[in-house]
């Protein structure tokens, strides 16, 4: 498992500054269900991401449900290339997928 020590220092400082609802210990496992990813998006785009739509769970069915909700956000935002990273995250096969995700002009933008 990837630990916090494996992150670049700037990313680690940013991640810790967010004061997320759950402590991140193992990057791949903790981000695989989409909950923390959604929580980060909610911090930056509260009007677009509703946290009541997500559960912090380990079952593959609920992980998929979380990522389906995120997928809808990416489709609305015309960020279809992000979907491959999302599915890699679902199966714990990614190194780290954190903001900003490049969509338009190098920044992540959700439609309002």
TIGULUM-751750 format. One record per residue (C-alpha): residue number from 1; residue in one letter; chain; y, x, z. Coordinates in steps of 0.02 Angstrom, whole numbers. Layout:
<recs>
> NUM A A Y X Z
...
</recs>
This chain:
<recs>
> 1 X A 0 0 0
> 2 X A 177 55 -35
> 3 X A 275 81 124
> 4 X A 461 78 151
> 5 X A 460 268 151
> 6 X A 412 263 -34
> 7 X A 576 177 -81
> 8 X A 730 271 -139
> 9 X A 851 289 6
> 10 X A 985 178 -74
> 11 X A 861 37 -102
> 12 X A 795 53 75
> 13 X A 970 45 149
> 14 X A 1011 -107 43
> 15 X A 848 -194 88
> 16 X A 873 -165 274
> 17 X A 1055 -224 264
> 18 X A 997 -395 204
> 19 X A 923 -440 373
> 20 X A 781 -539 294
> 21 X A 686 -670 392
> 22 X A 526 -565 386
> 23 X A 509 -379 414
> 24 X A 454 -284 259
> 25 X A 315 -163 302
> 26 X A 214 -150 142
> 27 X A 318 -175 -14
> 28 X A 182 -234 -132
> 29 X A 101 -354 -11
> 30 X A 260 -423 66
> 31 X A 344 -459 -101
> 32 X A 187 -522 -190
> 33 X A 207 -703 -139
> 34 X A 386 -719 -203
> 35 X A 457 -777 -37
> 36 X A 560 -622 4
> 37 X A 613 -607 -177
> 38 X A 675 -787 -169
> 39 X A 763 -752 -4
> 40 X A 856 -607 -83
> 41 X A 906 -715 -231
> 42 X A 962 -851 -110
> 43 X A 1079 -728 -23
> 44 X A 1167 -693 -188
> 45 X A 1147 -864 -272
> 46 X A 1135 -996 -134
> 47 X A 1178 -1139 -251
> 48 X A 1034 -1096 -368
> 49 X A 893 -1047 -249
> 50 X A 837 -1172 -117
> 51 X A 729 -1087 15
> 52 X A 643 -1250 64
> 53 X A 550 -1235 -102
> 54 X A 459 -1076 -47
> 55 X A 324 -1034 80
> 56 X A 281 -863 152
> 57 X A 93 -873 124
> 58 X A -55 -768 69
> 59 X A -157 -894 -32
> 60 X A -154 -862 -218
> 61 X A -119 -1046 -255
> 62 X A 38 -1048 -147
> 63 X A 93 -878 -215
> 64 X A 82 -951 -389
> 65 X A 181 -1103 -335
> 66 X A 320 -991 -267
> 67 X A 325 -890 -429
> 68 X A 327 -1049 -535
> 69 X A 487 -1101 -447
> 70 X A 561 -928 -477
> 71 X A 501 -935 -657
> 72 X A 602 -1094 -685
> 73 X A 758 -1004 -623
> 74 X A 727 -860 -743
> 75 X A 699 -978 -890
> 76 X A 859 -1073 -854
> 77 X A 949 -906 -844
> 78 X A 871 -847 -1008
> 79 X A 783 -705 -916
> 80 X A 611 -726 -992
> 81 X A 578 -538 -992
> 82 X A 578 -543 -802
> 83 X A 421 -652 -802
> 84 X A 303 -506 -835
> 85 X A 372 -419 -681
> 86 X A 350 -579 -581
> 87 X A 167 -596 -628
> 88 X A 138 -412 -592
> 89 X A 215 -442 -420
> 90 X A 102 -591 -393
> 91 X A -51 -481 -412
> 92 X A 25 -336 -311
> 93 X A 28 -222 -465
> 94 X A 211 -175 -464
> 95 X A 299 -27 -388
> 96 X A 454 -122 -333
> 97 X A 546 -269 -408
> 98 X A 714 -292 -324
> 99 X A 888 -342 -374
> 100 X A 981 -314 -481
> 101 X A 868 -371 -620
> 102 X A 951 -342 -788
> 103 X A 973 -501 -887
> 104 X A 1146 -507 -962
> 105 X A 1265 -360 -971
> 106 X A 1160 -264 -846
> 107 X A 1174 -391 -705
> 108 X A 1068 -536 -645
> 109 X A 1155 -700 -679
> 110 X A 1092 -872 -638
> 111 X A 1172 -1019 -724
> 112 X A 1278 -1131 -614
</recs>
